[in-house]
Amino acid sequence: MTAAAHPHASSAASRPLDLGRQIAVIAATCFMIVAAAVGTGALGGTPVQDLQGGSLDSDGSFLAPARPAFSIWSAIYLLLIAYTVWQALPGQRADRRQRALGWWIALTAVLNGVWLVTAQYANLPLTVLSIFVLLAALAATFQRTVAVPAERPVDAILIDATTGLHLGWVTLASVANTAAWLTNARLDVSAPAAWGIGVLVVVAVIGVAIPLASGGRFAPGLAIAWGLVWVAVGRLTGEPASVPIGVAALVVAAIVLAVPTAMSVRRREFRP
């Protein structure tokens, strides 16, 4: 099959910048892995849950997920590593989707590591700033996965699903990180349950808007719902306890999963 006939081959030959992109993705992923190892304490750093006086732990605020929620990072990291290996293959060098998305995925990997370094060595306000920069980069990357749609299953898994899970989890993590900062700053909130539910309503709006704007993408909602379920577990079984926030988190989790599911079912019903 000729390059012109292959739907994923670029019409142009491989360029030096393409090789640079592949190397940049590898370097970014390596940085992220090292930062993660430091962040978990594997290389002598302080584990994330013990950083900032424990503010980032599961009892750091009313919107903090229980500790098992953070196991989703293992799935995200494994998918990013698999993507890094796959995109480094010679056949991916001039691929149109790699050209459109590779640099952006590298940026999100670097910013992921930057958040861990910031949490380890800086302060809570800077962690909030860094996680919102990461969130913005992930939103831009995700938008590009929609604008340049996948035509192969491997693309859908290693690019679309990986970016979607990363975006969904960081969306919720941004909320938890901000809540941890405000709690640590001793913000006087007279009705924490009302404020918590209000924030969860915003999460619901975001969780519904993502599939509506992306043709029913499921991965972001899955990651958001995963985090919300563990927020509910934390509030219903741990400290600080809040039954209203716990119940609201479960309701929002159901909503953000129901919308892309309903869209998928509807597409199948109307498929000729």
N, C-alpha and C positions, 0 to 999 in steps of 0.2 A: 504494500500500500504506500502510495506517495505521501509526502508531507501535506500537500494540498488537499488530498482526499481524507486525511485523518482529521476528525472534528476537533481534536485537542492540540494538534500541532500548529505552531505559529507559522504564518506565511513567510516570516523572515527567518534567516539562519540564526543560530545561537550567537549571542553577543557577549563581550567580556563582562558587561553588567549583569548578565544572567548568572554567570559563575560567581560573581561577587554577591549576588542575592542568595545563592545557595550557601555560600560560606557564612554570610551574615546570619542566616537562619540557624545554622549549626552553632555559631558562636553565641547567639542569643539564648538558645536552648541550654547550652552548657552553663552560661551565667545563671540562668534561672534555676537549674538543678543545684549548683553550688550554693546559691542563696537559700534555696529550700532546705538544703542540708544544714546550713548554719541556723536557719529559722527553727528547725526542729530539734536543735541541740546536738545533731549527729557529729558536727565538726567542732564541738566545744562551745557553741553559742547557747544562749538561754532559750529554752522552748518558748514558742509564741504565747502559749497560755500563761506564762509567768512574766512576760514582758510588761512594761508600763505599769508595774504594781499590780499585775493580774487583771488590768482593765479589759484585756482582750479575751479573757477566759469566758466560759459559759455562764458565769454568774456576774459578769461585768456590767450588765444592763438588762432592762426588761425585754430588749429585742435581740439578745444574744442567743444563738442556737446552742443546743447541747453539744458536747464534744464530738460524738459520732458523726455529726454533720460534716466535719472537716475532712472526713475520709474521701469526700468527692474530689479533693485535690489529687489523690492517687490516680483516679480515672483521668482527670484532665491532664496531668503530667504524662501518663503513659500514652495518651492519644497525641500529645504534642511531640513526644519523643518519636512515636511511630511516624507522624507527619514529617518530622525532621529527616529521618532516614529515607523516607519515600521521596521527598522533594529533592534530595541530593542525588538521585539517580540521573544518569545522563539523559534519559528520555524525557525528564521533567524540566530540563534546563530552559527550553524555549517555549514551554507550555503557556498558553494565554492566561489561564487562571493563576498559574504560579507567578507570572509577571504582574497580574492585577492584585494578588493577595500576599505574596511571599514577604515583601518588605513590611507589610502591616502586621502579619503574624509574628515576625521577628520583633517588631516594636512592642507588641503585647507581651511577649515572653520577657523582654528586657524590663518593662514596667512592672511585671509580676515580681521579678527579682528585686526591683528597686523598692517595692512596698515592703518586702521582707527585710531588706537592709535598713530601711527607714524605721521599721518597728523595732529592730534590734538596737539601733544606735542613735535614733533621734527621739522625737516626742509624738504624742497623740495628734496634735493638730497637723503635723507633717504627714502622718500616716493617712489622715483623712484626705489631705490634698493629693497625695500620691495615688490613693485608691480611686479617687474621682478622675484623675488623669488616665489611669488604666481603664476605667469604665468608658470614658469618652473614646479611647483608642479601640476598645473592643466593639463599641457601637458602630464606629466607622468601618471596622473590618467586617462586621456582620452585614452591614448595608451593602458592602461590595460583594459578599457571597450571594446576595439576592440579585444584585445588578448583573453579575456574571454567573449565571446558574450552572450548577453541576450537571454533567451529562454521563458520568460514570459513578458506580457505587462507591469506589474508593475515594473519589472527590467528596461525595456526600458525607462519608464517614470521617475522613481525616481532615477535611477542611470545614465543612458546614457544621457537622455535629460537634466537632471539637470547639470551634469558635462559639457555637450556640451555648454549649454547656459552660464555657468560660464566661461568656457574657451574663448568663442567667445567674450563676453563682456570685459573680462579682457585684451584680445588681443588689442582691440581698446582703452580701458582705459589706457593701458601702453603707447600707442602712445600719447594720450592726456596729460597724467601725465608728460611724458618726454618733450613735447612741452611747457607745463606750466613752468617747471623748467628752460628750456633754455630761454624762454621769460623773466622770472623773473630775470634771470642772465644777462639780457641785451645783449644777443648774437647778434652781428651785422650781420643781414642777408639782403643782398641788394635786393634779389628777393624772398620774402616770398612765393609768389604764386608758383614759380617753385619748391622751396623746399617742400612746402606742397603737391603739386601734386606728387613729387618724393616719399615722404613718403607714400602717398595713393597707389602708384604703388606697393610698398612693401607689404602693407596691402592686396592688391588684390592677390599677389602671395601667401601669407599665407592663405588667404581665399579660394583660389582654391586648394592649396596643402592639406588642411585638409580633404575635402571630397574624394579627390583622394587617400589619404593614409588610409582612414577609411571605404572605401566601400560606400561612398555617404552619410555619416552622415549629417543631415540637420541642427541640432540645433546650432552648432558653427557659421555657415554662417548666420543664422537667427539673432543671437545676434550681429554679426559684422555689418550686413546690417542695423539693427535697429539703432545702434550708428551712422553709416555713414549718414543715412537719417537726423538725428538730427544735425550732423556736417554741412550738406548742409543747413538746416534751419538756423542754427546759422550764416553761412557766407553769405547767401542770404538775410536774414532779420534783422540780428543783427550786433553787432560789436565784433571783427574787421571784416569788410566786405571784401569779396573776391569772386567774381563771378566765376573765374576759379576753385578755390578750391571747391566751392559749387557744381558746375557741375561735377567735377571729383569725388567727394564723391558719388553723385547719380549714376554715371556710375559704380563705383566700387561696390556699393551696389547691383546693378542689376547683376553684374558678379558673386559675391559670392553667390547669391541666384540661379542663372541660372545653375551653375555647378552641385550642388547636385540634383536639380530638374531634369535636363537632365539625370543624372545617374539613378535616380529613375524611370523615364519613360522608359529608355532603359532596365532596369531590368524587368519591367513588360511586355515589348514587347517580350522579349526572354524567359519569364517564360513558361515552358511547361504546 
